[in-house]
Amino acid sequence: MQPGSLHTIGDAASHYTHIRILMGMIVGLGLTHLLRQVARLIEHPGQRGIYWVHGVWAVFTFVYLLHFWWWQYHLSAGVAWTFNLYLFVTLYALLLYLLCALALPENMQGYHDYREYFFARRGWFFGLLALVFAVDLADTALKGHDYLQRLGPEYYWRNGVFIVACLAAARLRSARVHGAFAVLALAYEISWIARHYELMGS
């Protein structure tokens, strides 16, 4: 096959179907990781010392990962696929997998419970979450001007506020502030999905 001949085979939708397989594998690994750790918590609830704020962020990560797979449908048409674009969306999916690994770690060695783990690793978790929302801006732009217009100004405010709030949360140690941020973030994310992504392709 000659370089560049991929663009002559099929259409954008068929190209995306090919690429979606790899993204699906990464998303599946993230979901498997989260569910495996939740199963361990159910089996041995007293071993790791559950912390509710940490638990809310784990649920947020689960919801965001499902949402990511849902909205990437918009890349199925109208996008000229290149290797750089393929690399970009793959790295985005990998960032979310890393977020899952930080949200619910495989090994808690060195930490007394999830509260201690949460505050010790908050810089990594919220720094990565801020990066995810920054990358999302570029990902959304790839879906075209019409798609951006449908989301409206709220989309930019949403991502901007999340980025700033995550960077602040990475430094703060107040349990009350972290609790409020976790609850508000999850509630808003669910509201955002319900208002903009209820139907496939919306």
N, C-alpha and C positions, 0 to 999 in steps of 0.2 A: 504494500500500500504506500502510495506517495505521500510525503508530508502535506498536511492540509486537506487531504482527500476525505477526512471524516466529515467535513462540512457538506459534502455532496451526498452523504448517505442518510436517508430518512429525514425527519424534521426535528424541530426543537423538542417536541413531546417525546419522541423515541429516544433522543439523546438523553433527556432527563430521566427516563425510565432506567436507562443503563447506569447513570450516575446515582440515582436514588437507592440503588441496591446497596452501595457502600455506605451511604448516609444511614440507611435503615439498620445496617449492621452495627454502626456506632451507637445509634439511639437505642437499639436493643440491648447492647452491652451496658449502657448507662441505666436503663430501666431494670435490667437483671441485677446489677450491683445494688441499686436502692432496695429492691424487693428482697434480695438475699439478706441484707442487713436488717431490714424490718422483721423478717422471719426469725432472725437470731434474737432480736429484742423480745419478740413474743414468746419464744421458747425459754429465754433466760432473762426476764425483765429486771431482776435485781442485780445482775452482774455488772452492768455498765452505768447505772445511775442516770436515768432519763432526765433531760432538762427540756422543759416545754418550749422555750424560745428556740433552742436548737431544733426541736421537732418541727416547729412551724416552718423554719427555713428548709428543712428536708422536704416537707410537703410542697413548699414553693418551688424547689428544684424539680420535683417530680412533675408538677403542673407545667412549669416552663418547658421542660423537655418534651412533654406531650404536645404542647402548643407549637414548639419548633417544628416538629414533624408534620403537624397539621398545616401550618402556614407556608411551608416550603412547596406546597402544591402550586403556588403562584410562579414558580420557576419552570413549570412544565411547558409554558408557551411564551413566545415573544422574546426569548433570550437566546442570543448567539453564544453557544457554549465554546469556551476555550479552555486550555489546560489551566491557565491562571485562575479562571473563575471556578473551575472544578476544585483546584487546590484551596481556594478561599472558603467555599462552602464546606469542604471536608474539615478544614481547620476550625471552622465555627462549631461543627458538630463535636470535634475533639475537645474544644474548650468546655462544652457542656458535659462531656464525659468526665473531665477533670473536676468540674464543679460537683458532680455526683460523688466522686471519690472523696472530695473534701467534706461534703455534707455528711456522709456516713462512712467513716473510714473502716477498712478491713481490720485494722489492728489498733487497739486502744492502749497499747503498752506505753507506760510513762505518764498516763493521765488517770486520775482517780475516778472521774465520771465525765459525762458529756458536757456538763457546765464548765468544768476546767478546760476540756478540749476546745469548746466553742470560743472561750475568751483567749485561749492561747493561740488559736489558729485563725482568729477573726480577720487579721490582716490579709492572709492569703485568700480566705473565702470571699470577703467583700472586695478585695482588689480584683480578683478574677471575675466576680459578678459585675463590677463596674466595666471591666473590659468587654464582657459579653454584651452589655447594653450599647457600648460604643461600636462594636462590630456589627450589632444589629442595625445600626443606622446605615452602614454601607450595604448590608444584605437587603434591606428594604428598598434602597435606592436602585438596586439591580432589577427590581420588579417593575420599574417604569414609573413615569410621571403620573399617569392616571391612578395607579395604585397608591402612591403617596398622597395624591389629592383626596382620595376616598378616606384616608385615615385622618386627615385634617391636622390643624396646628397642635391638637392634643398629643399627637404622637411625638413631636419634638419635645414638648414639655415633659411627657412621661419619661422619655429616655434621659433627658437632661437632669431631671430631678433625681431619678434613680442613680445616675452616675455620681452626682454630688453627694447624695445621701449615703451611698455605699462607701465612698472615700472617707466620709466623716465617721461612719460606723466602724471602719477599719481601725480608727484611732481611739474611739470612745470605749469606756469600760462600764458605763452605767447600765445596770440590768434593766432598769425601768425604760430607758430610751430604747434599748435593743428590743425589749418586748413590744413596745408600741410600734416600732419600725417593722418588725416581723409580721404583726397582725395586719397593719395597714397595707404592707406590700402584698401579702397574700390576697387580701380582700380586693385590692385594686386590680391585681392581675386577673383574678376570676371575673371581675366586672368588665375589664378590657376585652377578654376573650368572648364573653357573652354578648357584648355590644358590637363587636367588629368581626368575629370569626365563627359565629354560630353555624353558618352553612359552609360546606366545602366550596372553596373558590370565591368566597365573599371578601 
